[in-house]
Amino acid sequence: QVQLVESGGGLVQPGGSLRLSCAASGFTFNNYVMSWYRQAPGKERELVARITTFGGSTNYRDSVKGRFTISRDNAKNTVYLQMDSLKPEDTAVYYCNAWTRTIITHDYWGQGTQVTVSS
């Protein structure tokens, strides 16, 4: 059974930091590109950061570059999102995503974790 379980969300003041974790199980983690998405109320889900299978390449949306860092530990089947210098506009539900394409596409989502940036 495939599972992606996010943790680490919460309430933080502007300028603060949070570290999100996503623990994966039920599939071969090394074979999957891992991403973090977010969705704010009334807005579409958007890609925040992505990391390739062995961490050789990362990319970020412009608004988080220099503040967020995505990483993965393939030995622990876990992907992380370190979020620094948080802003109120970072407030959203953050989702972990696992994606790969072999003969067919496999695309899995976690349940999400709430991040609220407010004073």
C-alpha positions as CSV (number, residue, x, y, z in Angstrom):
1,Q,0.0,0.0,0.0
2,V,1.4,3.3,-1.1
3,Q,1.7,6.0,1.6
4,L,3.1,9.5,1.7
5,V,2.8,11.0,5.2
6,E,3.7,14.6,5.6
7,S,4.6,16.2,9.0
8,G,6.2,19.3,10.4
9,G,3.6,21.9,9.5
10,G,2.3,24.4,12.0
11,L,2.0,28.1,12.9
12,V,5.1,30.3,12.6
13,Q,5.7,34.0,12.7
14,P,7.0,35.8,9.6
15,G,10.7,35.3,9.3
16,G,10.6,32.0,11.0
17,S,11.4,28.5,9.8
18,L,9.8,25.2,9.5
19,R,11.0,21.8,8.2
20,L,8.5,19.6,6.5
21,S,9.1,15.8,6.2
22,C,7.4,13.3,3.9
23,A,7.8,9.6,4.8
24,A,7.2,7.3,1.9
25,S,6.3,3.6,1.9
26,G,4.8,1.0,-0.5
27,F,6.9,1.8,-3.5
28,T,10.6,2.0,-4.6
29,F,11.4,5.5,-3.4
30,N,14.7,5.7,-5.3
31,N,12.8,5.5,-8.6
32,Y,10.6,8.5,-8.0
33,V,11.0,12.2,-8.5
34,M,9.8,13.9,-5.4
35,S,8.1,17.2,-5.2
36,W,6.4,19.6,-2.8
37,Y,3.3,21.4,-3.9
38,R,1.1,23.9,-2.0
39,Q,-2.4,25.1,-2.2
40,A,-3.7,28.3,-0.6
41,P,-7.5,28.9,0.0
42,G,-9.1,29.9,-3.3
43,K,-6.0,29.2,-5.3
44,E,-4.8,26.4,-7.5
45,R,-2.2,23.9,-6.3
46,E,1.3,25.0,-7.4
47,L,4.7,23.4,-7.5
48,V,7.0,24.6,-4.8
49,A,10.1,22.4,-5.3
50,R,11.2,19.3,-7.0
51,I,14.2,16.9,-6.6
52,T,15.3,14.1,-8.9
53,T,15.7,10.5,-8.0
54,F,19.1,10.7,-6.4
55,G,19.1,14.4,-5.6
56,G,21.3,15.4,-8.5
57,S,19.0,18.2,-9.6
58,T,16.5,20.5,-7.8
59,N,14.3,23.3,-9.0
60,Y,12.1,25.8,-7.2
61,R,9.4,28.3,-8.0
62,D,10.8,31.8,-8.2
63,S,9.0,33.0,-5.0
64,V,10.8,30.5,-2.8
65,K,14.3,30.5,-4.3
66,G,16.9,31.3,-1.7
67,R,14.5,30.6,1.1
68,F,13.4,27.0,0.7
69,T,15.6,23.9,0.3
70,I,14.4,20.5,-0.8
71,S,16.4,17.4,0.0
72,R,15.9,13.6,0.2
73,D,17.3,10.7,2.1
74,N,16.8,7.6,0.0
75,A,18.0,5.4,2.9
76,K,15.1,6.7,5.0
77,N,12.6,7.0,2.1
78,T,12.0,10.6,3.1
79,V,11.9,13.9,1.4
80,Y,12.3,17.2,3.3
81,L,11.5,20.8,2.7
82,Q,13.4,23.3,4.8
83,M,11.6,26.6,4.8
84,D,13.3,29.7,6.0
85,S,12.4,33.4,6.1
86,L,8.8,32.5,5.9
87,K,6.3,35.0,4.6
88,P,2.5,35.3,5.1
89,E,2.1,34.4,1.4
90,D,3.6,31.0,2.1
91,T,0.5,30.1,4.1
92,A,-1.0,27.0,2.4
93,V,-1.5,23.3,2.7
94,Y,1.7,21.6,1.6
95,Y,1.5,18.3,-0.3
96,C,4.2,15.7,-1.0
97,N,4.2,14.1,-4.4
98,A,5.9,11.1,-5.9
99,W,6.1,10.7,-9.7
100,T,7.7,8.3,-12.1
101,R,7.1,7.1,-15.6
102,T,7.9,3.6,-16.8
103,I,5.4,1.9,-19.1
104,I,2.8,4.0,-17.3
105,T,2.8,7.0,-15.1
106,H,2.7,6.6,-11.3
107,D,1.7,9.6,-9.4
108,Y,1.1,9.6,-5.6
109,W,0.0,12.3,-3.2
110,G,0.1,12.8,0.5
111,Q,-2.7,14.1,2.6
112,G,-1.1,17.5,3.2
113,T,0.1,19.5,6.1
114,Q,-1.0,23.0,7.0
115,V,1.6,25.8,7.2
116,T,0.4,29.1,8.6
117,V,2.7,32.2,8.7
118,S,1.2,34.9,10.8
119,S,2.0,37.2,13.6
